[in-house]
Amino acid sequence: MRVHAYAAPAAGEPLARTTIERRDVGPADVLIEIEYAGICHSDIHTVNGDWGPQPFPVVPGHEIVGTVREIGSDVTTHRVGDRVGVGCMVNSCGECANCRNGDEQYCLSGMVPTYAGTDRDGTTTQGGYSTHVVVDAGYVLRVPDGIDPAATAPLLCAGITTYSPLRRWGAGPGTRVAVVGLGGLGHMAVKLAHAMGAEVTVLSQSLKKQEDGLRLGADAYFATSDPDTFTQLAGRFDLIVNTVSAAVDVDAYLSLLAVDGALVNVGAPADPLPVNAMSLIGGRRTFAGSMIGGIAETQEMLDFCAEHGLGADVEVIAADRVNEAYERVLASDVRYRFVIDASTLR
């Protein structure tokens, strides 16, 4: 099956309209007609070659919402006509301890990313900037009724990336959570932590998005460019979720944690982040990392968002504006996620 798509032909080159081949629907597969595909900063890193050599041409996109058009003979979890989602992975070994525990994202054999990865059949995966995709049914999520499909697409990456650490480190009533950065990830972290019942503070370089942060559910907003911020907030937070991909002063942020507090990185800066051991020892603090979530947890996140009426703040664009959107993401000129209307590819 040949389908329309937008692909990066080589590292650093603009994406261009093309056609790609999708595999036949196997017994365990689902054919999805894509409605919306979110644009993640990871897409840009990948096509620019920031994370090493890639199997170009690459069709990015791992925030996918669409409708089931065909199912394999063994599929019982989805039906034709269902609205579904696909996130950052489309396969894993299914047999290692992590996969058995529902942490497929940490598969010991390596999970298969939605694009620029090697699937179990040896083919290169291609992502959601296209009209259709074929995915193993075990990695296809149910999109609940009553949730906006365009606003749902970014939940498959930005949503689960922030939901997972908030849940794991116990965000809820009586906890004080800080979110570093108010971008695609950060704005979802604020919404989710607020819905979980936590007291939420945004820590951003400046106050230019303060109005947005408070609208999204933050109780307070501080500029990290002001040295007084770190004095005023010392020892305050139970959990800090760092969503920025730039280098930060880890020790300074650790100083904002209460005893037993945790600083969790979900942003992926290119350079190492040094830390002074005394910043951890002095308050029995934790410096941790987290990457998306397993399939069951991702479904839990979608159900939570539907229950609380949550979705990403999105700007929907036609596919032929993808290169412009990339430039605007790099310029921080989006609030807060671009989503491609896949019907414009047909």
C-alpha positions in Angstrom: 0.0 0.0 0.0 1.5 3.3 -1.1 0.5 6.4 0.9 1.2 10.1 0.8 3.6 11.5 3.4 6.1 14.2 4.2 9.7 13.1 4.7 13.1 14.5 5.4 15.3 13.3 2.5 18.6 13.9 4.4 19.9 15.5 7.6 19.0 19.2 7.8 17.1 19.3 4.6 13.5 20.6 4.4 10.7 18.0 4.5 9.1 17.3 1.1 6.0 15.6 -0.1 6.5 12.0 -1.1 4.9 8.5 -1.1 5.9 5.6 1.1 5.0 2.0 1.2 3.1 0.5 4.2 3.2 -3.2 4.9 0.2 -5.4 4.4 -2.0 -5.8 7.4 -0.9 -9.0 9.2 -2.9 -11.1 11.6 -2.0 -8.9 14.6 -2.0 -5.6 12.8 -4.3 -2.5 12.6 -4.5 -0.2 9.6 -5.1 3.4 10.7 -6.3 6.3 8.6 -4.5 9.2 10.2 -6.4 12.3 11.1 -3.9 14.3 13.1 -0.1 14.1 13.8 1.6 16.3 16.4 5.0 17.9 15.8 7.4 17.1 18.6 10.8 18.7 19.1 12.2 15.1 18.9 11.1 15.1 15.3 13.2 18.1 14.6 16.2 16.7 16.4 15.9 13.5 14.4 15.6 15.0 10.9 18.5 17.5 11.7 20.7 14.6 12.7 21.2 16.0 16.2 20.9 12.5 17.6 23.2 10.8 15.2 22.9 9.1 11.8 19.3 8.3 10.7 17.9 6.0 8.0 16.9 8.7 5.6 14.5 9.4 4.1 12.6 9.7 7.4 8.9 10.4 7.9 8.6 11.8 11.4 5.6 11.8 13.7 4.9 9.9 16.9 1.8 11.7 18.1 -0.9 10.0 16.0 -4.6 10.0 16.1 -6.8 8.3 13.5 -9.5 5.8 12.7 -9.2 2.0 12.3 -9.9 1.0 8.7 -8.8 -2.6 8.8 -7.8 -5.2 11.4 -5.9 -8.5 11.2 -7.6 -11.8 11.8 -6.2 -12.1 15.4 -7.1 -8.6 16.6 -9.8 -8.4 19.2 -8.9 -5.2 21.0 -9.9 -2.8 18.2 -12.7 -2.6 15.6 -13.1 -0.9 12.2 -14.3 2.6 12.9 -12.7 3.0 16.3 -10.8 6.2 17.0 -7.3 5.2 18.1 -3.8 6.6 18.9 -0.2 5.7 18.4 2.6 7.1 20.4 6.4 6.9 20.4 6.8 3.1 20.0 5.2 0.5 17.8 6.9 -2.7 19.1 9.1 -4.3 21.7 10.3 -7.8 22.4 7.3 -8.5 24.7 9.3 -11.1 26.7 11.9 -9.3 28.8 11.2 -8.4 32.5 10.5 -4.8 31.6 8.0 -5.6 28.8 6.3 -8.1 31.1 6.0 -5.4 33.8 4.3 -3.0 31.4 7.5 -0.9 30.8 7.8 -1.6 27.1 9.6 1.8 26.7 12.5 0.3 28.6 12.6 -3.0 26.6 15.9 -4.7 27.2 16.1 -5.5 23.5 15.2 -2.0 22.6 11.7 -0.8 21.9 10.9 0.0 18.3 10.3 3.7 17.8 7.4 4.9 15.6 9.8 6.3 13.0 13.5 5.9 12.1 13.6 2.5 13.9 14.0 -1.1 12.7 10.8 -3.1 13.2 10.7 -6.8 14.1 10.3 -7.7 10.4 13.5 -5.8 9.5 11.8 -2.8 7.8 12.4 0.8 8.8 9.5 2.4 10.6 8.0 5.6 9.2 5.9 7.9 11.3 2.7 9.9 11.3 3.2 12.7 8.8 1.3 10.5 6.4 -2.2 9.4 5.5 -2.1 5.8 6.9 0.0 3.6 9.1 0.0 -0.1 10.0 0.8 -0.9 13.6 0.8 -4.0 15.8 -2.5 -3.9 17.7 -0.7 -4.2 21.0 0.7 -0.7 20.6 -2.5 1.0 19.5 -4.3 3.0 22.1 -8.0 3.6 22.5 -9.0 7.3 22.2 -11.9 7.9 24.6 -15.1 9.5 23.4 -15.6 13.2 24.0 -12.0 14.1 23.7 -10.9 16.4 20.9 -8.8 14.4 18.4 -6.4 17.2 17.4 -5.8 18.1 21.1 -5.3 14.4 21.8 -2.5 13.8 19.4 0.2 15.5 21.5 -0.9 13.5 24.5 0.7 10.4 22.9 4.1 12.0 23.6 3.9 15.2 25.6 1.1 13.9 27.7 2.5 10.6 28.7 6.1 12.0 29.1 4.8 14.2 31.9 2.0 12.1 33.3 4.4 9.1 34.0 6.8 10.9 36.4 3.9 12.8 38.0 2.2 9.5 38.8 5.4 7.6 39.8 6.5 10.3 42.2 3.1 10.8 43.8 1.8 14.2 42.6 -1.5 14.8 44.2 -3.3 16.6 47.0 -0.9 17.9 49.6 2.2 17.8 47.3 4.0 20.7 45.9 5.1 20.3 42.3 7.3 22.6 40.2 7.5 22.5 36.4 10.6 23.8 34.7 9.7 25.3 31.3 6.4 26.1 29.8 6.5 24.6 26.3 4.9 21.6 24.7 5.8 19.3 27.6 5.6 21.9 30.3 2.1 23.1 29.5 0.8 19.5 29.8 2.7 18.9 33.0 1.0 21.9 34.5 -2.5 20.8 33.4 -1.9 17.2 34.6 -0.4 18.1 38.0 -3.2 20.6 38.6 -5.8 17.9 37.7 -4.1 15.5 40.1 -4.7 18.0 42.9 -1.1 19.2 43.5 0.0 22.7 44.2 1.7 23.7 41.0 4.5 26.3 40.4 6.0 27.1 37.0 9.7 27.9 36.9 10.5 29.7 33.6 13.4 31.9 32.5 11.1 35.0 32.3 7.6 36.0 33.2 6.4 36.4 29.6 4.2 33.3 29.8 2.9 33.9 33.3 -0.6 34.6 32.3 -0.7 31.4 30.3 0.8 29.4 33.2 -1.9 30.6 35.6 -4.6 29.9 33.1 -3.4 26.4 32.6 -3.6 25.7 36.3 -0.4 26.9 38.0 -0.8 28.4 41.4 2.4 30.4 41.1 5.0 31.4 38.5 8.6 32.5 39.0 11.4 33.6 36.8 14.6 31.6 37.1 16.6 34.5 35.7 16.0 36.2 39.0 18.5 34.9 41.6 16.0 35.7 44.4 13.8 32.9 43.1 16.2 30.3 44.3 16.5 31.9 47.7 12.8 32.4 48.1 11.8 28.8 47.1 14.7 26.9 48.8 13.5 23.6 50.2 9.9 24.1 49.0 9.0 21.3 46.5 8.3 17.6 46.7 8.8 17.1 43.0 10.3 19.1 40.2 9.7 18.0 36.6 12.3 19.5 34.3 10.9 19.7 30.7 13.6 21.8 29.1 16.2 20.3 26.7 18.9 22.9 27.5 21.5 22.6 30.1 20.5 23.8 33.6 22.2 24.2 36.9 21.1 21.0 38.5 22.5 21.9 41.9 20.5 25.1 42.0 17.2 23.2 41.2 18.0 20.5 43.7 18.3 23.2 46.4 14.6 23.9 45.8 13.6 20.4 46.9 12.3 19.4 50.4 13.8 16.4 52.2 13.1 13.3 50.1 12.2 15.5 47.1 12.9 14.4 43.5 14.1 16.3 40.4 13.1 14.4 37.4 14.4 15.1 33.9 12.2 14.5 30.9 14.0 17.0 28.7 17.0 15.5 26.9 19.8 18.0 26.6 22.7 17.1 24.3 25.4 17.9 26.9 26.0 16.1 30.3 24.4 17.6 33.4 26.9 17.7 36.2 25.7 17.3 39.8 27.4 17.8 43.2 26.8 14.7 45.4 26.3 17.0 48.4 23.2 18.4 46.7 21.7 15.0 46.9 23.1 13.9 50.2 22.2 17.1 52.1 18.5 16.4 51.7 18.1 12.8 50.8 17.1 14.1 47.4 16.8 12.2 44.1 17.9 13.2 40.6 16.1 11.0 38.2 15.0 10.6 34.6 11.9 9.4 32.9 11.0 8.4 29.3 7.3 8.3 28.1 5.4 5.4 29.6 4.3 1.8 28.9 1.2 1.0 26.8 -1.1 0.4 29.8 0.1 3.7 31.5 -0.5 5.6 28.3 -4.0 4.3 28.1 -4.5 5.3 31.7 -3.3 8.8 30.8 -5.7 9.1 27.9 -8.6 8.0 30.2 -7.5 10.5 32.8 -7.4 13.3 30.3 -10.8 12.4 29.0 -12.2 12.3 32.6 -10.8 15.7 33.4 -11.4 17.4 30.0 -7.7 17.8 29.2 -6.0 18.2 25.9 -3.0 20.0 24.5 -3.2 23.6 23.4 -2.7 23.2 19.7 -2.3 25.1 16.4 -3.6 22.9 13.6 -1.8 23.3 10.3 -1.8 21.9 6.7 0.9 19.5 5.9 2.6 21.8 3.5 3.4 24.2 6.4 5.5 21.7 8.2 8.9 23.3 7.5 7.5 26.7 8.6 6.3 25.0 11.8 9.7 23.6 12.4 11.2 27.0 12.2 8.6 28.4 14.6 9.2 25.6 17.1 12.9 26.4 17.1 12.0 30.0 17.7 9.6 29.1 20.6 6.8 30.6 18.5 4.0 28.1 19.3 1.6 27.8 22.1 2.0 25.0 22.6 2.0 22.2 20.0 1.6 22.1 16.2 -0.6 19.4 14.9 -0.8 18.4 11.2 -4.2 17.9 9.7 -3.5 14.7 7.7 -6.5 15.2 5.5 -4.4 17.9 3.7 -2.1 15.1 2.5 -4.7 13.2 0.6 
